[in-house]
Amino acid sequence: MKTILSTAYAVNPYKGSEDGMGWNFVYQIARFNRVIAVTRENNRPAIERYMAEHPDPVYANIRYLYYDLPRHLRWWKRGSRGAMLYYLLWQRGIVDFVRRQGLEFDVAHNLNFHNDWTPSRLWSLGKPFVWGPIGHHPRIPAIFNRTMPLADRCKNLLTWSVKNYFWKWSPALRKTKERADYIWCMNDSVPDTLGLANQPHQVFPNVGNQDYGWAPDVPAGPPHILFAGRLVHMKGPDLAVEAFAAYRKRYPDTGATLTLVGDGPEKARLRTLIAQRGLSDSVRLIDWIERDRLMEMMQSASVFLFPSHEGAGMVVPEALSFGVPVITLENCGPGRFVDASCGVVVAGDTYQEVVDGLAGGLEKILHAGPDYRLLRQAARDKFLTRFHWDKKGDILRAIYASL
């Protein structure tokens, strides 16, 4: 059994996305090895509360340490504002923090944020260095610009420029890549972007879900379509509404409903769009709810509609775990998580083609007849083979053993 020093900026067992992945990856390391997990001080209450409420013998292998920059170096940070700059500074300070603690460990692992354009200095600790899972959101295709708010366009242009600077010109990022003994890539765009042909690496999704159990029976009642995610342009909630409107126009008598779970700056525009499409009686908007309640809604959904442009998507394996077929876009993120056996992946050369493709996906799944059960079984199988958290633990175990 080795001791793994893991830096995990975001860890919260009560949340999803980056925070939830941080918690689950630390736990999976501890299934087979000891782990010293360094995270931020603001994560301590949730970690300690969860461990007290959910005792587990695996915790004996976990030691959490909490580190933040001095107040005079972080007075400017407010919530998520400035998070990336703070993370870069935090990563630089961690090395000295670890040295001051006099820690003994066998492997250093930079766990999250899961960005392939932010450098790490853990290699300077003189131990085998693992980097990842890492990746990035792909650039949103230009055909979706017409629905993208101007502020988002400016932000995306700036963010993409920053990423390209680090990929092409950052000596610190180049050294991070060269000094890494193993790199876990969360999607297939990473090896080409970073040029990893001659370095030990693998491509495997970073997102996962625990097994809540499932029932192969078809949900009773009219079709229920579910979308879950922040209501921001990148997640494609407008595409979900437009696709549902097109489907309802073709099949007005199915009684199908669409529920969008989430909150964000696109909410007001979505309310207007729903009213314009005459869907006020069949589309429901729900703010963020407790995770357990969301899992219940996923379990009873007929299909999960997630036309997101992002490079990951935690909600997709959550839906697959319940045997819910998924409709998403062709990209290096969710588009690689599903295939024709368990859902529909949509591409198009225009905005309308994509909407029509998504509506066609709803038709294909909701009118599959006896084959719908096969889609559900294939979705469940996909979850078990690629997205169960224990699969990530098995990969981590193999990586550490190889070093």
Rosetta blueprint (number, residue, H / E / L):
1 M L
2 K L
3 T E
4 I E
5 L E
6 S E
7 T E
8 A E
9 Y L
10 A L
11 V L
12 N L
13 P L
14 Y L
15 K L
16 G L
17 S H
18 E H
19 D H
20 G H
21 M H
22 G H
23 W H
24 N H
25 F H
26 V H
27 Y H
28 Q H
29 I H
30 A H
31 R H
32 F H
33 N L
34 R E
35 V E
36 I E
37 A E
38 V E
39 T E
40 R L
41 E H
42 N H
43 N H
44 R H
45 P H
46 A H
47 I H
48 E H
49 R H
50 Y H
51 M H
52 A H
53 E H
54 H L
55 P L
56 D L
57 P H
58 V H
59 Y H
60 A H
61 N H
62 I E
63 R E
64 Y E
65 L E
66 Y E
67 Y L
68 D L
69 L L
70 P L
71 R H
72 H H
73 L H
74 R L
75 W L
76 W L
77 K L
78 R E
79 G L
80 S L
81 R E
82 G L
83 A H
84 M H
85 L H
86 Y H
87 Y H
88 L H
89 L H
90 W H
91 Q H
92 R H
93 G H
94 I H
95 V H
96 D H
97 F H
98 V H
99 R H
100 R H
101 Q H
102 G L
103 L L
104 E L
105 F L
106 D L
107 V E
108 A E
109 H E
110 N E
111 L E
112 N E
113 F L
114 H L
115 N E
116 D L
117 W L
118 T L
119 P L
120 S L
121 R L
122 L H
123 W H
124 S H
125 L H
126 G L
127 K L
128 P L
129 F E
130 V E
131 W E
132 G E
133 P E
134 I E
135 G E
136 H L
137 H L
138 P L
139 R L
140 I L
141 P L
142 A H
143 I H
144 F H
145 N H
146 R H
147 T H
148 M L
149 P L
150 L H
151 A H
152 D H
153 R H
154 C H
155 K H
156 N H
157 L H
158 L H
159 T H
160 W H
161 S H
162 V H
163 K H
164 N H
165 Y H
166 F H
167 W H
168 K H
169 W H
170 S L
171 P H
172 A H
173 L H
174 R H
175 K H
176 T H
177 K H
178 E H
179 R H
180 A L
181 D L
182 Y E
183 I E
184 W E
185 C E
186 M L
187 N L
188 D L
189 S L
190 V H
191 P H
192 D H
193 T H
194 L H
195 G L
196 L L
197 A L
198 N L
199 Q L
200 P L
201 H E
202 Q E
203 V E
204 F L
205 P L
206 N L
207 V L
208 G L
209 N E
210 Q L
211 D L
212 Y L
213 G L
214 W L
215 A L
216 P L
217 D L
218 V L
219 P L
220 A L
221 G L
222 P L
223 P L
224 H E
225 I E
226 L E
227 F E
228 A E
229 G L
230 R L
231 L L
232 V L
233 H H
234 M H
235 K H
236 G L
237 P H
238 D H
239 L H
240 A H
241 V H
242 E H
243 A H
244 F H
245 A H
246 A H
247 Y H
248 R H
249 K H
250 R H
251 Y L
252 P L
253 D L
254 T L
255 G L
256 A L
257 T E
258 L E
259 T E
260 L E
261 V E
262 G L
263 D L
264 G L
265 P L
266 E L
267 K H
268 A H
269 R H
270 L H
271 R H
272 T H
273 L H
274 I H
275 A H
276 Q H
277 R L
278 G L
279 L L
280 S L
281 D L
282 S L
283 V E
284 R E
285 L E
286 I E
287 D L
288 W L
289 I L
290 E L
291 R H
292 D H
293 R H
294 L H
295 M H
296 E H
297 M H
298 M H
299 Q H
300 S L
301 A L
302 S L
303 V E
304 F E
305 L E
306 F E
307 P L
308 S L
309 H L
310 E L
311 G L
312 A L
313 G L
314 M L
315 V H
316 V H
317 P H
318 E H
319 A H
320 L H
321 S H
322 F L
323 G L
324 V L
325 P L
326 V E
327 I E
328 T E
329 L E
330 E L
331 N L
332 C L
333 G L
334 P H
335 G H
336 R H
337 F L
338 V L
339 D L
340 A L
341 S L
342 C L
343 G E
344 V E
345 V E
346 V E
347 A L
348 G L
349 D L
350 T L
351 Y H
352 Q H
353 E H
354 V H
355 V H
356 D H
357 G H
358 L H
359 A H
360 G H
361 G H
362 L H
363 E H
364 K H
365 I H
366 L H
367 H L
368 A L
369 G L
370 P L
371 D H
372 Y H
373 R H
374 L H
375 L H
376 R H
377 Q H
378 A H
379 A H
380 R H
381 D H
382 K H
383 F H
384 L H
385 T H
386 R H
387 F H
388 H E
389 W H
390 D H
391 K H
392 K H
393 G H
394 D H
395 I H
396 L H
397 R H
398 A H
399 I H
400 Y H
401 A H
402 S H
403 L L
